[in-house]
């Protein structure tokens, strides 16, 4: 089974979002530092 990777870039907010599964409506964001965020399902 191949993994589905979804990559989204927002030019206005200058953010890169990478999903390794389908995005969920329920998630938690955690700031890692250096401008990085971890979004957990």
Biotite code that builds the C-alpha atoms (Angstrom):
import biotite.structure as struc

atoms = struc.array([
    struc.Atom([0.000, 0.000, 0.000], chain_id="A", res_id=1, res_name="UNK", atom_name="CA", element="C"),
    struc.Atom([1.459, 3.360, -1.034], chain_id="A", res_id=2, res_name="UNK", atom_name="CA", element="C"),
    struc.Atom([1.249, 6.352, 1.288], chain_id="A", res_id=3, res_name="UNK", atom_name="CA", element="C"),
    struc.Atom([-0.685, 9.406, 0.123], chain_id="A", res_id=4, res_name="UNK", atom_name="CA", element="C"),
    struc.Atom([1.258, 12.597, 0.741], chain_id="A", res_id=5, res_name="UNK", atom_name="CA", element="C"),
    struc.Atom([-0.486, 15.953, 0.300], chain_id="A", res_id=6, res_name="UNK", atom_name="CA", element="C"),
    struc.Atom([1.685, 19.095, 0.105], chain_id="A", res_id=7, res_name="UNK", atom_name="CA", element="C"),
    struc.Atom([0.196, 22.594, 0.254], chain_id="A", res_id=8, res_name="UNK", atom_name="CA", element="C"),
    struc.Atom([2.071, 25.915, 0.031], chain_id="A", res_id=9, res_name="UNK", atom_name="CA", element="C"),
    struc.Atom([0.428, 29.202, 1.059], chain_id="A", res_id=10, res_name="UNK", atom_name="CA", element="C"),
    struc.Atom([2.219, 32.137, -0.615], chain_id="A", res_id=11, res_name="UNK", atom_name="CA", element="C"),
    struc.Atom([0.469, 34.773, 1.509], chain_id="A", res_id=12, res_name="UNK", atom_name="CA", element="C"),
    struc.Atom([1.292, 33.168, 4.856], chain_id="A", res_id=13, res_name="UNK", atom_name="CA", element="C"),
    struc.Atom([4.538, 31.669, 3.532], chain_id="A", res_id=14, res_name="UNK", atom_name="CA", element="C"),
    struc.Atom([3.670, 28.277, 5.028], chain_id="A", res_id=15, res_name="UNK", atom_name="CA", element="C"),
    struc.Atom([4.294, 24.748, 3.787], chain_id="A", res_id=16, res_name="UNK", atom_name="CA", element="C"),
    struc.Atom([1.904, 22.063, 5.037], chain_id="A", res_id=17, res_name="UNK", atom_name="CA", element="C"),
    struc.Atom([2.597, 18.352, 4.492], chain_id="A", res_id=18, res_name="UNK", atom_name="CA", element="C"),
    struc.Atom([-0.048, 15.718, 5.256], chain_id="A", res_id=19, res_name="UNK", atom_name="CA", element="C"),
    struc.Atom([0.939, 12.034, 5.357], chain_id="A", res_id=20, res_name="UNK", atom_name="CA", element="C"),
    struc.Atom([-2.742, 10.993, 5.621], chain_id="A", res_id=21, res_name="UNK", atom_name="CA", element="C"),
    struc.Atom([-6.027, 12.680, 4.794], chain_id="A", res_id=22, res_name="UNK", atom_name="CA", element="C"),
    struc.Atom([-6.394, 15.849, 6.936], chain_id="A", res_id=23, res_name="UNK", atom_name="CA", element="C"),
    struc.Atom([-8.800, 15.569, 9.862], chain_id="A", res_id=24, res_name="UNK", atom_name="CA", element="C"),
    struc.Atom([-11.192, 18.228, 11.144], chain_id="A", res_id=25, res_name="UNK", atom_name="CA", element="C"),
    struc.Atom([-9.961, 17.501, 14.696], chain_id="A", res_id=26, res_name="UNK", atom_name="CA", element="C"),
    struc.Atom([-6.289, 18.220, 15.269], chain_id="A", res_id=27, res_name="UNK", atom_name="CA", element="C"),
    struc.Atom([-3.844, 19.751, 17.754], chain_id="A", res_id=28, res_name="UNK", atom_name="CA", element="C"),
    struc.Atom([-1.054, 22.182, 16.798], chain_id="A", res_id=29, res_name="UNK", atom_name="CA", element="C"),
    struc.Atom([2.228, 22.295, 18.717], chain_id="A", res_id=30, res_name="UNK", atom_name="CA", element="C"),
    struc.Atom([4.968, 24.879, 18.142], chain_id="A", res_id=31, res_name="UNK", atom_name="CA", element="C"),
    struc.Atom([8.377, 23.216, 17.795], chain_id="A", res_id=32, res_name="UNK", atom_name="CA", element="C"),
    struc.Atom([10.474, 26.384, 17.515], chain_id="A", res_id=33, res_name="UNK", atom_name="CA", element="C"),
    struc.Atom([12.374, 27.890, 14.571], chain_id="A", res_id=34, res_name="UNK", atom_name="CA", element="C"),
    struc.Atom([9.010, 28.698, 12.977], chain_id="A", res_id=35, res_name="UNK", atom_name="CA", element="C"),
    struc.Atom([7.952, 25.039, 12.817], chain_id="A", res_id=36, res_name="UNK", atom_name="CA", element="C"),
    struc.Atom([4.542, 23.711, 13.823], chain_id="A", res_id=37, res_name="UNK", atom_name="CA", element="C"),
    struc.Atom([3.501, 20.082, 14.307], chain_id="A", res_id=38, res_name="UNK", atom_name="CA", element="C"),
    struc.Atom([-0.151, 19.312, 13.562], chain_id="A", res_id=39, res_name="UNK", atom_name="CA", element="C"),
    struc.Atom([-1.261, 16.095, 15.267], chain_id="A", res_id=40, res_name="UNK", atom_name="CA", element="C"),
    struc.Atom([-4.449, 14.185, 14.612], chain_id="A", res_id=41, res_name="UNK", atom_name="CA", element="C"),
])
